[in-house]
């Protein structure tokens, strides 16, 4: 788009629509001449700083060009094209197909195309950071990164060998040092537990009995753990049950672990719970 200068009445070109309203003069000289004095008078008074530019010669193409005074010692090229061609291109051999291709001096390209880089499998194998070992289960040799052997799974070649080894030689059941009795019997969650749970939740009315706050998710906590009770009737007494929220339930479980030692279940004395117990 072309506009007319208000000072010299010449047409000048504008590239952006946002500058149509703001642009009124074709140059800075016309702007200062439109004021109350000429451009030279404003220079003499010191209102305008003269442009200080330095003439230079391009090292690559030999053309003359001007740069600001601050770049007079560092500027050696007239354009980016001459700067990119400051060093001659190099000939390199592709690591996969061994073809010769041309690259720039500063380029780190090692393959002539993407196809060669995808086909070359050795680029994924960091030989300096890999180590070979023998699997303890299948007795086969495998190679993995060095960081793989810093953890315990570095003894096996894959997850299946690790799982098979632990299923045969690992500690299970009573042989494990953290054996806790073997879990709860199925009778506890089958006979008479649902009516007691429903009755306690209705009495609580959605409120925790420890922190006295309303919660959507409530649990029933056994003050005396089930594994330390001789029967279900003793474990599910109403005096032994407490309706608490999830947060309070975790805190009470930690306290019960410190208070009661770990004992083995007395499964022979377990009986179906009596729903009428109070």
C-alpha positions in Angstrom: 0.0 0.0 0.0 1.3 3.5 -0.9 0.9 6.7 1.1 1.9 10.3 0.4 4.4 12.1 2.6 3.0 15.3 4.1 6.4 17.1 3.9 7.8 16.2 0.4 4.5 14.9 -1.1 6.2 11.8 -2.4 4.6 8.3 -2.4 6.2 5.7 -0.2 5.3 2.1 0.4 3.8 0.7 3.6 4.0 -3.1 4.3 1.8 -3.4 7.5 -1.8 -2.3 7.8 -1.2 -1.2 11.4 1.2 1.5 10.2 -1.3 3.1 7.8 -2.8 5.4 10.5 0.5 6.2 12.2 2.8 6.8 9.2 2.7 10.3 7.8 6.2 10.9 6.6 8.5 8.9 4.3 11.6 9.5 6.4 13.0 11.0 9.6 14.3 14.0 7.7 10.9 14.9 6.4 9.5 14.5 9.9 12.0 17.1 11.4 11.6 19.4 8.4 7.9 19.6 9.1 8.7 21.1 12.4 9.7 24.7 13.0 13.2 24.4 11.6 15.1 22.5 9.0 16.9 19.2 9.5 20.3 20.8 9.6 19.3 23.4 12.3 18.0 20.7 14.5 21.3 18.8 14.1 23.3 21.9 15.1 21.1 22.5 18.2 21.7 18.8 19.3 18.1 17.7 19.2 19.0 14.9 16.7 21.9 12.6 16.9 23.6 12.0 13.5 23.8 8.5 12.3 27.3 7.1 12.9 27.9 4.3 10.4 31.1 2.7 9.2 31.9 1.5 5.7 33.2 -2.1 5.5 34.2 -4.6 2.8 32.8 -8.1 2.8 35.5 -10.7 3.2 33.6 -13.3 1.0 32.1 -11.4 -1.9 34.1 -8.1 -1.7 31.1 -5.8 -1.8 30.9 -2.5 0.2 28.4 -2.3 3.0 27.7 -0.1 6.0 27.2 -1.1 9.6 26.7 0.8 12.9 29.8 2.1 14.6 29.4 -0.4 17.5 29.8 -3.3 14.9 32.7 -1.8 13.1 35.3 -4.2 14.5 33.2 -7.4 14.4 31.2 -7.2 11.2 33.1 -8.9 8.3 30.2 -10.2 6.1 27.5 -8.3 4.2 24.8 -10.9 4.6 23.9 -14.3 6.2 24.6 -16.0 2.9 28.2 -14.9 2.8 28.5 -15.7 6.5 27.3 -19.3 6.0 29.7 -19.7 3.1 32.7 -18.5 5.1 34.1 -22.1 5.2 34.1 -24.5 2.3 31.9 -27.6 2.5 33.3 -31.0 3.5 33.1 -34.4 2.0 32.0 -37.2 4.4 31.4 -40.9 4.2 28.0 -42.3 5.3 28.4 -44.6 8.3 25.9 -47.1 6.8 26.2 -47.1 3.0 29.7 -45.6 2.8 28.6 -43.1 0.1 30.2 -39.6 -0.1 28.0 -36.7 0.6 28.6 -32.9 1.1 27.9 -31.1 4.3 28.7 -27.8 5.9 31.8 -27.4 8.1 29.8 -26.9 11.3 27.3 -29.7 10.6 27.4 -32.9 12.7 25.6 -35.0 10.0 26.8 -38.6 9.9 24.4 -40.2 7.4 23.5 -39.3 3.9 19.8 -39.8 4.5 17.2 -40.7 7.1 16.8 -44.2 5.7 20.5 -44.9 6.4 20.2 -43.6 9.9 17.1 -45.8 10.6 18.8 -48.9 9.1 22.0 -48.6 11.1 21.3 -50.5 14.3 24.7 -49.8 15.8 23.8 -46.2 16.6 21.4 -47.5 19.2 24.1 -49.6 20.9 26.3 -47.6 23.1 29.2 -49.9 23.4 31.0 -47.9 26.1 28.0 -47.9 28.4 26.9 -51.5 28.0 27.8 -54.6 29.8 27.2 -58.4 29.3 26.2 -60.9 32.0 24.7 -64.4 32.4 21.1 -64.8 33.6 20.9 -66.7 36.9 17.8 -68.7 35.8 18.2 -69.6 32.1 22.0 -69.3 32.0 21.9 -67.2 28.8 24.2 -64.3 28.1 22.5 -60.9 27.7 23.7 -57.3 27.2 22.2 -54.3 29.0 23.2 -50.7 29.9 25.4 -50.4 33.0 22.6 -48.6 34.9 20.6 -51.9 34.6 23.0 -53.7 36.9 22.8 -51.2 39.7 19.5 -52.6 40.8 18.5 -56.1 41.8 16.9 -57.0 38.5 20.2 -57.0 36.8 20.6 -60.7 37.7 18.0 -61.8 35.1 17.7 -61.2 31.4 13.9 -60.4 31.5 10.9 -60.2 33.8 9.7 -63.7 33.2 13.0 -65.3 34.3 12.9 -63.1 37.4 9.3 -64.2 38.3 10.1 -67.9 37.7 13.2 -67.7 39.9 11.3 -66.0 42.8 8.4 -68.6 42.5 10.9 -71.4 43.0 13.6 -70.1 45.3 11.9 -67.1 46.9 10.5 -67.0 50.5 6.8 -67.6 50.7 4.2 -68.1 53.4 5.5 -68.9 56.8 9.1 -68.9 55.6 8.9 -65.1 54.8 10.2 -62.9 57.7 7.2 -60.6 57.3 4.6 -63.4 57.5 1.5 -61.9 59.1 -0.9 -64.9 59.5 -2.2 -65.5 56.0 -5.1 -63.1 55.7 -8.7 -63.1 56.9 -11.0 -66.1 56.5 -13.8 -65.9 54.0 -16.4 -66.4 56.7 -15.8 -62.9 58.0 -17.0 -61.2 54.9 -19.8 -63.7 54.2 -21.9 -64.4 57.3 -23.6 -61.6 59.1 -21.1 -58.8 58.3 -23.2 -56.8 55.9 -26.1 -56.2 58.3 -23.7 -55.0 61.0 -21.9 -52.7 58.6 -25.2 -51.2 57.3 -26.5 -50.6 60.8 -23.3 -48.8 61.9 -23.2 -46.6 58.8 -26.9 -45.6 59.3 -26.2 -44.6 62.9 -23.1 -42.5 62.0 -25.1 -40.5 59.4 -22.1 -39.8 57.3 -19.9 -38.4 60.1 -16.6 -39.7 61.4 -16.7 -40.8 65.0 -13.1 -39.6 65.6 -12.7 -36.2 63.9 -16.5 -35.5 63.8 -16.3 -34.4 60.2 -18.7 -35.3 57.4 -17.2 -37.7 54.8 -18.5 -39.5 51.8 -16.3 -42.5 52.2 -16.5 -44.1 55.7 -14.8 -47.3 56.9 -15.4 -49.5 60.0 -12.3 -50.0 62.2 -11.8 -52.8 64.7 -10.3 -51.4 67.8 -8.9 -54.8 68.7 -7.5 -56.4 65.4 -9.3 -59.4 64.1 -6.2 -61.6 64.2 -6.0 -61.2 68.0 -9.6 -62.2 68.6 -10.5 -65.8 69.4 -13.8 -65.7 67.4 -15.8 -63.6 65.0 -18.3 -62.8 67.8 -15.6 -61.2 69.9 -14.2 -59.3 66.9 -17.5 -57.9 65.6 -18.9 -56.7 68.9 -20.4 -53.2 68.6 -18.1 -52.0 71.4 -15.1 -53.1 69.2 -16.3 -51.3 66.0 -15.9 -47.7 65.1 -17.0 -45.7 62.0 -14.2 -43.5 60.8 -13.1 -41.8 57.6 -10.3 -43.0 55.4 -7.7 -40.6 56.9 -8.5 -41.5 60.5 -8.6 -45.2 59.6 -5.0 -45.1 58.4 -3.9 -43.4 61.6 -5.7 -45.9 63.8 -4.2 -48.8 61.9 -0.7 -47.5 62.6 -1.5 -47.2 66.3 -2.9 -50.7 66.4 0.2 -52.2 64.8 2.4 -50.6 67.6 0.0 -51.7 70.4 -0.6 -55.3 69.4 2.1 -57.7 68.5 1.8 -60.0 65.4 0.2 -63.3 66.2 -1.0 -66.2 64.2 -4.7 -66.7 63.5 -6.6 -69.2 65.6 -8.7 -70.5 62.8 -10.1 -73.4 64.7 -12.1 -71.1 67.0 -13.6 -68.9 64.3 -17.4 -69.2 64.1 -20.1 -67.4 62.0 -20.8 -64.0 63.5 -24.1 -63.4 65.4 -25.9 -60.4 64.1 -27.8 -59.9 67.3 -24.7 -59.3 69.4 -24.5 -56.0 71.3 
